[in-house]
Amino acid sequence: MDFLGNGFDMAQQWLFETVVQPLMFAFGLANLLEDGYDATGWLLVGLLQLLVMLAVIAPLQRWRPAEPVTDRAAIRVDVIYTLIHRLGLFRLALFFAFTPLWDALWSGLRMHGVSTFHLDNLWPGVTDLPLVSLLIYLVVFDALEYWIHRGQHHFEWWWKLHSLHHSQRQMTMWSDNRNHLLDDVIHDVVIVTVAQLIGVAPGQFVAIVAITQLSENFHHANVRVWFGRVGERLWVSPRFHRLHHAIGIGHESHPAEAPGERDAARSLAGPGGPQAPKPVLGGHNFGVLLPWWDMLFRTANFELRYDPTGVRDQVEPGPTGQVRDYGRGFWSQQWRGLLRLCGRA
């Protein structure tokens, strides 16, 4: 562990001194050198993640694909999302937009006696060991991610943003970062707030984010892989998460219908023609790293199946008789997400 840490520190120092620091001087940002060094760490993590994706996950996708690749244009847009996040462009925008507000907020809380609760100090000598504390924080943040994810599927306004993530019908390792940017802002604000409250160390926070993101790349990969009856209950697999993306199974479903109920619902639709009942938000397999939370809160589905992915309203006409268009390009997807949020799409 020390060898890896020292190697990362050396690489971060070299990248900062060779690339980042000269650029900061050139753009008159010498007063932010400390923040620039931290940003270099995130950039290096992103580059290492991209390397693992291309060297390990991409060959797996070619070896055992869950479905044929038929829409490479959609995949190229997902690559743009991934590069924006992994190369630090999104994090850089957040830094300039929110750091002054963030610093003022936490300074005010400290002045009023609100201090950080260091979770790793619960059992001195045990929970403060680096590996033990990392595992504790990893489990805590994964539980938090589970509830954030359920919120994205439970609250209709949040689902209008998050549905962009599910609109990808050609899932690959690049699909994890396909999100509305406002959805990402909400998610990151929650995560950073909790990180501040429970006192996770900066280095461990970077490690937790890196492990989570790389695992999610694998979960979204176009691979026909499952971990066996035991393994599926220890770590989220691509099969487990693909079922979460399956149309009408993992994230939207029709209300329970007895024989004849569907016909009755359609008859109420009026002269517009037969329509399916309005889908119910919710679903299965919300876990990000660990399926334990789905098992505990009865949202797990361990069926061994590989269904088409997407959103119901992409394939089933709505009240207007049309299917929903989520956009093909990056900017059109972002714009249509805002229109959905405002009830205009």
ABEGO torsion letter per residue (X at the ends): XAAAAAAAAAAAAAAAAAAAAAAAAAAGAAAAAAAAAAAAAAAAAAAAAAAAAAAAAAAAAAABBABBBABAAAAAAAAAAAAAAAAGAAAAAAAAAAAAAAAAAAAAAAAAGBBBBBAAAABBGAAABAAAAAAAAAAAAAAAAAAAAAAAAABAAAAAAAAAAAABABBBAAAAABBBAAAAAAAAAAAAAAAAAAGBBAAAAAAAAAAAAAAAAAAABBBBBBAEAAAAAABBBAAAAAAAABBGAAABBBBBBBBGAAAAAAAAAEAAEBBBBBBBBEEBGABAABAAAAAAAGABBABBBBBBBEBAAAABBBAAGBBBBAEABAAAAAAAAAAAAAGAX
